[in-house]
Amino acid sequence: MNVKYALLLFLLAVMAACSMGDDMPDPIEEGLEVMVTVTTNTSEPLTRAVITDDAAIHIFTALIFDQNNKLLYATEGVKRSGVFTFKLLSSGTALNIYFVANVQSSLVTGFTPGTALSTVKQQLSVLSSGVTNANGYPMAGMARLNNLPASFSNNLNVIMLRSTASAKIVVNASIPVSKFKLVSVAVYRANDRVQVIPAADPANWNSPKVTEASPAGAKTNGVFSVDNTSTNSIDGIMVPEASPVTEANLQVRTPTVLVVGGVYNNSGKTTYYRVDFNSELPGHPFGQVLRNYKYTLNINNVDSEGWDTPGNAADNAASGTSVTIQNWDGNASNVTIDGPYYFAIPGQDIILPFYAEATVTIPVITNIPNFTASWDSPPTTSISPGGSFTNPYYKVDLAADKKSITITTRTNNYSAAAYSSTLYIKLVGQTVTISIKQSNYGSVSGGGCDILSLGNAGLGYLGTYTHWNSTAAEPKAAGLKALLVHPNNFGATGRVPTSRLNIFTEMNPQDDHIYLQRYIGTFNIIYLNEAIYTTGPNSAQVLIDWAKSSPRHYLIYMFDRAKYSPLTPYNLEILNKLGLTDITSYYATAGAYTQYSANYNDVAMSQIYKGPFGNVASGFSFRNIDAIHSEMNLAAAQSKGIKPILLGNEGGMLLGIDFTNRIVHCGDVDIFNALAGGIAQYINTDDATSGTANDATKLIANLWAYMIRTVSSN
């Protein structure tokens, strides 16, 4: 073939490939450094006597596996401001990430890349004797990612599962100390090693619970002793996992057991009693001990002295005591024993956020035929399971099946202090108290917030220019800017507390979506005003994906009428990507923008209509300064989950918010300026906390307060 024609064909092929690629999503570039922030949760504490904070994480490492569960690499996290940050590598394919806590990092990072997950699980173990206060409980968690781009901020919340069990010995209150005084507890024939990651993954790592033990190492006759300061209960006994012993002839001298030391009938002599892990519950065979479980062993009666030595007690069948056992997983570690009855809940201190309709459901495990709840003790008024009642701050629902208690806040707390109440749960002879607090708005300072004003650098001028500095600020941009930068509004001393509030202004390049994707990842709020250039489909998708990718992101964009294209709204490609195409642009329509009254008492809207800068009067109107705006079909907006805030004077939606995807839709950029005009209210002060702030000022300040608080609190 002629070389000239061969070269021509090659160039045509390259051009065709480039053309085809224009409409295809860009592949994720592999191997770029990605910073991933990880926050952790654990099920309620299972405390060993010498461990003061069993949920503490001192060392945090990550094992990254490919979709075939072959190890890629491991890395250690760095703790900053209470959360851990990991330096990972971007990936266009799925990743399985296993997190390990409180295990020497060299043990975790020493595995060779390519090692199978099953091998890592089997070999990653620690000595049971190494579980101390200094080292903390070994724990494991897991996150599965479809991919890991380098372009956005990455935030993960991982539920950690403790690798050992915990036990509690309780002497029934009906047994006087003169008959039996509890002296000591020891664990016999415990496994000497703890496998950190369970051999079989829980069915759901978001609510992890194991059904089989993952024992590692040989049995030992070493003793895990627990210091005792009480005569009727010993809590927080660390017990490594143990497999069940199902053969009757092996159930005497092989299983893990507890040995209880006590003084019988004021004899002055300590003798020893064996207690087996044998709840006789379905799914919990004799001798089985499972990680993250709490075993409460109730001594209901003692009728004789025990064995002379703890070793003899451990090697002989249990006798001389009557014992019942309840098994609680990590979600039910606060157990109240009331005679033959028990009542187990995760914790007795509930803290709810400041806003209305915040809800927490407390799981309950109990065998009590009936219990009641009240706001006082003795109760003036009480309810039974299946009922509900309120006080000024909270609503309480008791599930009819007695399996849960739901508490819901009734109002936003913008006061100077938390709203506190005590819930009294009356059992048979005992009363359990639950402390409830609703944090006040300013009690915890939010984190930092970085805002990017993108588009028309003059109209959208809110702060420092970054890369494309080509025009000066327009005076009417000063309205929103003044609200954001006033120290009484936002910042360390503002009504909305944030540790940092930075604002940058950037002109939008011609659909440079690759640069945009890499550039915006560090920002928390993007204010996309009237774009000088059309935001193309690729850039539009980048912005939408960015908003949805993290609870620390919020997008606010304008679909205002383009001055030079009377029938076309700005940011048309964003509207197309969101499926919002029923938009009408206006120029010569006078009048005002009215509040969407149907949403005034909507719970989700309460922080905007009734936010930290004050309540917006029902039925107020916002001025239309120049009649240039666009409106979105109201029904179409609502069908997409958008809640209207303001209506245009033609009845369409002018301003609305999508709480799920964290996007604010606005049809007139001029509502954010401070110029007077029209017949209704406008932003009239730069201090939204002052007595002169009108309803328009309060609305805009509350809207931005909601966005800033959302992104800085997650």
ABEGO torsion letter per residue (X at the ends): XBAAAAAAAAAAAAAAAAAAAAABBBBBBBGBBBBBBBBBBBBBBBBBAABABAABBABBBBBBBBAAGBBABBBBBBBBGGBBBBBBBBBABBBBBBBBBGBBAAAAAABBBGBBAAAAAAABBBBAAABBAAAEBBBBBBBBBABBBAABBBBBBBBBBBABBBBBBBBBAABBAAABBBABBBBBGBBABBBABBABBBABAABBBBABBBBBEBBBABBBBBBBABAABBBGBBBBBBBBBABAAAAAAABBBBBBBBBBGGAGBBBBBBBBBBAGBBGBBBGBBBBGBBBBBBBABBABBBBABAAAAAABBBBGBBBBBBBBBAABABBBBBEABBBBBABABBBBBABBGBBBBBBBBBABABBBBBABOBBABBBBBGBBBBBAABBBBBBAAGABBBBBBABBBABABBBBBBBBBBBAABBBBBBBBBBBAAABBBBBBBBBBBEBAAAABABBBBABBABBBBAAAAAAAAAAABAAABEAABABBBABBBBBBBBBBBGBAAAAAAAAAABABBBBBBBABBBBAAAAAAAAAAAAABAABBBBBBABBBAABAABBBGAAAAAAAGBABBBBBAABBEBBBBBAAAAABAAAAAAABBAAEBBBBGBBBBBAAGBBBBBBAAAAAAAGBBBABBBAAGBBABBBBAAAGBBBBABAAAABABBEEABBBBABABAABAABBAAAAAAAAAAAAAAAAAAAX
